[in-house]
């Protein structure tokens, strides 16, 4: 069958972005060879072989047969036999695409062999079943997680039963847990196994039409011989059934999408004029995963008013003038200009801290936008994970003139930025680190020994409160008589700006009344998801991974909670990738968290424990 035409658009976007993961079983090895030259065993063939070897009843399980093997037999019939394999025609097509990650039930090394060709777009990074979890942050490197074990890591052992899966659950074997979490929400192509297989049934148990993300491409089950039950099961799990072989499916992808560029583009606005020596296109593209080049261009008006109800600002919001004039913005721009125009570069770090609730992110974004319009070369740190230090330093060293590196929520990234600073072999640059005052001690400790200067943003004031209320009124989010603005401006100017927004939108009611009303009207699942995102955001500003949020708590109506009109709205902290979730209004989220902690501390504790339980698989414990 052909891939339905109505799915090609979303499929293309997700595929070319490198967002699809693969879940592979033995069926993908059709046409592949063992090192002996024999066909790689498919389906039930390995079980039959080992059962016959040990003289067991013909209907004995693979797990029972494996349990009877001596160590020399394991070495001969598993480790040695499944090493140095030849990949199948289907596997040889995989290197022509960018994949997010591969999870395989196969113990052979045929998949790794397929990535040894020069035309491969990614480099294989195989992981044994006991290997620690590592975030897949480098698109040129493909993690291959061997869930059952791998012939190149025989010391990890092999798993052939659900009982062994259950025994391996926990931080000691993170890949089983990570697969269960991500398969419940993220786009996958499942091939080489059937829905009747206990392995797949186990991993799909958490996936339903409610948990599947609607902002990603469709997930596929590749099944050459489906029946009526297969179609029903696919519908239940939010999978698209492709009636054909894996090789045929990949051939269709190659035909439909012949142009498959690196799924990241070089920073818009950068040209050869910015560099003393031009970097490689691929290096510049990879650099753009960590840093965005700030361009002050105008954009078309849109209906996304999330910023005006508490979402973190984007450059598009600034370009559309959705912020208000701030006293701090002028002073900050003046300080940056002074430092960039001076002949002395004895200080490369300018730390920007704030009094509580001054709206540091918006002030920083406005300053960067305006300075970029003046011709300053500005690179904004955009990554959640650790940057490629050597590559980024290489790009910065190639720039012609002075430049600015900016980083909001600096405490989360300061160790990496300091390491980058040490690798930049020049001194004509300025690093802007923006952070809340209460986290600044950690920043200063990490920067110890490096010269720095500090700039403190001024407090939110009455005149700015009036401008804010008028802005919300102008865009139709509030209807406020002028006399009420003057009457309440003094009061709300003492609040953090994000909380002041919430109060203005609710007729200047107190934060306590607003929170009480929200908690009364929201259902328990909404409250738990909101609290989980608030707890995570308080600890780590990027927030909580979407797949963990969806797995740890009831996912029904989760997508609706991303509407700014929801009573407890959520948002993505990294809008481009949409992997991490925070409360739409982070300050309100923190206030709700504190209020629930007072009213029902056991609920906050339960939410905290639920997040911690699911998060444990992603954490490497150093002993």
LINURMO-V273883 format. One record per run of one state. SS is the DSSP state (a for helix, b for strand, c for the rest). FROM is the first residue (numbers start at 1). LEN is the number of residues. If there is no record, write none. Layout:
[[SS & FROM & LEN] [SS & FROM & LEN]]
This chain:
[[c & 1 & 4] [a & 5 & 12] [c & 17 & 4] [b & 21 & 4] [c & 25 & 1] [a & 26 & 4] [c & 30 & 3] [b & 33 & 1] [c & 34 & 5] [b & 39 & 1] [c & 40 & 5] [a & 45 & 10] [c & 55 & 7] [a & 62 & 6] [c & 68 & 3] [a & 71 & 10] [c & 81 & 5] [b & 86 & 1] [c & 87 & 2] [a & 89 & 6] [c & 95 & 6] [b & 101 & 4] [c & 105 & 5] [a & 110 & 5] [c & 115 & 8] [b & 123 & 5] [c & 128 & 13] [b & 141 & 6] [c & 147 & 4] [a & 151 & 6] [c & 157 & 5] [a & 162 & 7] [c & 169 & 2] [a & 171 & 13] [c & 184 & 4] [b & 188 & 4] [c & 192 & 6] [a & 198 & 7] [c & 205 & 14] [b & 219 & 4] [c & 223 & 5] [a & 228 & 9] [c & 237 & 2] [b & 239 & 4] [c & 243 & 3] [a & 246 & 11] [c & 257 & 15] [a & 272 & 3] [b & 275 & 1] [c & 276 & 5] [a & 281 & 7] [c & 288 & 3] [b & 291 & 3] [c & 294 & 12] [a & 306 & 4] [c & 310 & 5] [a & 315 & 5] [c & 320 & 7] [a & 327 & 15] [c & 342 & 7] [b & 349 & 6] [c & 355 & 5] [a & 360 & 14] [c & 374 & 4] [b & 378 & 4] [c & 382 & 7] [a & 389 & 10] [b & 399 & 1] [c & 400 & 3] [b & 403 & 6] [c & 409 & 1] [a & 410 & 3] [c & 413 & 1] [a & 414 & 10] [c & 424 & 5] [b & 429 & 6] [c & 435 & 2] [a & 437 & 10] [c & 447 & 5] [b & 452 & 6] [c & 458 & 4] [a & 462 & 13] [c & 475 & 7] [a & 482 & 11] [c & 493 & 4] [a & 497 & 9] [c & 506 & 5] [a & 511 & 11] [c & 522 & 2] [a & 524 & 16] [c & 540 & 4] [b & 544 & 2] [a & 546 & 7] [c & 553 & 6] [a & 559 & 4] [c & 563 & 7] [b & 570 & 3] [c & 573 & 7] [b & 580 & 4] [c & 584 & 2] [a & 586 & 14] [c & 600 & 1] [a & 601 & 18] [c & 619 & 5]]
